[in-house]
Protein backbone atom coordinates (compact mmCIF):
# COMPACT_ATOMS: atom_id res chain seq x y z
CA UNK A 1 0.00 0.00 0.00
CA UNK A 2 1.20 3.52 -0.84
CA UNK A 3 0.45 6.63 1.20
CA UNK A 4 -0.05 10.04 -0.37
CA UNK A 5 -0.08 13.25 1.62
CA UNK A 6 -2.00 15.99 -0.13
CA UNK A 7 -2.49 19.54 1.14
CA UNK A 8 -5.64 20.92 -0.47
CA UNK A 9 -8.26 23.57 0.15
CA UNK A 10 -11.88 22.56 0.77
CA UNK A 11 -12.93 22.82 -2.89
CA UNK A 12 -10.17 20.49 -4.08
CA UNK A 13 -10.72 18.20 -1.09
CA UNK A 14 -14.33 17.62 -2.12
CA UNK A 15 -13.23 16.68 -5.63
CA UNK A 16 -10.57 14.31 -4.31
CA UNK A 17 -13.07 12.62 -2.00
CA UNK A 18 -15.39 12.07 -4.96
CA UNK A 19 -12.55 10.52 -6.95
CA UNK A 20 -11.52 8.28 -4.03
CA UNK A 21 -15.10 7.10 -3.59
CA UNK A 22 -15.46 6.41 -7.32
CA UNK A 23 -12.25 4.37 -7.29
CA UNK A 24 -13.22 2.62 -4.03
CA UNK A 25 -10.04 3.88 -2.37
CA UNK A 26 -9.88 4.26 1.40
CA UNK A 27 -8.81 7.68 2.65
CA UNK A 28 -8.40 9.79 5.79
CA UNK A 29 -8.93 13.48 6.23
CA UNK A 30 -6.98 15.31 8.92
CA UNK A 31 -7.79 18.95 9.54
CA UNK A 32 -4.82 21.18 10.29
CA UNK A 33 -5.27 23.56 13.16
CA UNK A 34 -3.58 26.89 12.71
CA UNK A 35 -1.97 27.97 15.94
CA UNK A 36 -1.44 31.55 16.97
CA UNK A 37 2.25 31.10 16.22
CA UNK A 38 1.47 29.98 12.65
CA UNK A 39 -0.96 32.81 11.94
CA UNK A 40 0.31 35.45 9.50
CA UNK A 41 -1.74 38.13 11.30
CA UNK A 42 -0.68 40.35 14.15
CA UNK A 43 -2.66 39.31 17.27
CA UNK A 44 -3.50 42.95 18.08
CA UNK A 45 -4.93 43.40 14.58
CA UNK A 46 -7.07 40.27 14.94
CA UNK A 47 -8.30 41.47 18.33
CA UNK A 48 -9.35 44.85 16.86
CA UNK A 49 -11.18 43.21 13.94
CA UNK A 50 -13.08 40.86 16.26
CA UNK A 51 -14.02 43.75 18.56
CA UNK A 52 -15.29 45.81 15.61
CA UNK A 53 -17.29 42.85 14.36
CA UNK A 54 -18.99 42.42 17.74
CA UNK A 55 -19.66 46.16 17.87
CA UNK A 56 -21.31 46.05 14.43
CA UNK A 57 -23.48 43.09 15.50
CA UNK A 58 -24.74 45.25 18.37
CA UNK A 59 -25.80 47.88 15.83
CA UNK A 60 -22.93 50.31 16.31
CA UNK A 61 -22.56 51.17 12.60
CA UNK A 62 -22.61 54.20 10.32
CA UNK A 63 -24.54 53.99 7.05
CA UNK A 64 -22.54 55.28 4.09
CA UNK A 65 -24.95 57.69 2.41
CA UNK A 66 -24.49 60.31 -0.30
CA UNK A 67 -24.77 62.97 2.42
CA UNK A 68 -21.98 61.36 4.44
CA UNK A 69 -19.85 61.07 1.30
CA UNK A 70 -20.38 64.79 0.66
CA UNK A 71 -19.45 65.61 4.25
CA UNK A 72 -16.27 63.51 4.20
CA UNK A 73 -15.03 64.11 0.67
CA UNK A 74 -16.81 67.26 -0.48
CA UNK A 75 -17.96 65.60 -3.70
GIVENHU-V444421 format. One record per residue. N is the residue number from 0. RES is the residue in one small letter. SS is DSSP state (2 for helix, 1 for strand, 0 for the rest). PSI is psi in whole degrees, -180 to 180 (* if undefined). BURIAL is # if it has 16 or more other C-alpha atoms within 10 Angstrom, else .. Layout:
BEGIN
{{N:RES:SS:PSI:BURIAL} {N:RES:SS:PSI:BURIAL}}
END
This chain:
BEGIN
{{0:x:0:139:.} {1:x:0:152:.} {2:x:0:131:.} {3:x:0:135:.} {4:x:0:119:.} {5:x:0:132:.} {6:x:0:113:.} {7:x:0:152:.} {8:x:0:175:.} {9:x:2:-35:.} {10:x:2:-47:.} {11:x:2:-37:.} {12:x:2:-43:.} {13:x:2:-41:.} {14:x:2:-42:.} {15:x:2:-41:.} {16:x:2:-42:#} {17:x:2:-42:.} {18:x:2:-46:.} {19:x:2:-42:.} {20:x:2:-41:.} {21:x:2:-34:.} {22:x:0:1:.} {23:x:0:46:.} {24:x:0:132:.} {25:x:0:149:.} {26:x:0:162:.} {27:x:0:147:.} {28:x:0:124:.} {29:x:0:123:.} {30:x:0:133:.} {31:x:0:133:.} {32:x:0:130:.} {33:x:0:121:.} {34:x:0:166:.} {35:x:0:-34:.} {36:x:0:-29:.} {37:x:0:-17:.} {38:x:0:136:.} {39:x:0:-3:.} {40:x:0:145:.} {41:x:0:129:.} {42:x:2:-35:.} {43:x:2:-39:.} {44:x:2:-46:.} {45:x:2:-43:.} {46:x:2:-45:.} {47:x:2:-44:.} {48:x:2:-44:.} {49:x:2:-39:.} {50:x:2:-43:.} {51:x:2:-37:.} {52:x:2:-45:.} {53:x:2:-40:.} {54:x:2:-43:.} {55:x:2:-38:.} {56:x:2:-31:.} {57:x:0:-1:.} {58:x:0:5:.} {59:x:0:79:.} {60:x:0:164:.} {61:x:0:126:.} {62:x:0:129:.} {63:x:0:103:.} {64:x:0:166:.} {65:x:2:-34:.} {66:x:2:-43:.} {67:x:2:-40:.} {68:x:2:-44:.} {69:x:2:-44:.} {70:x:2:-43:.} {71:x:2:-42:.} {72:x:2:-9:.} {73:x:0:25:.} {74:x:0:*:.}}
END
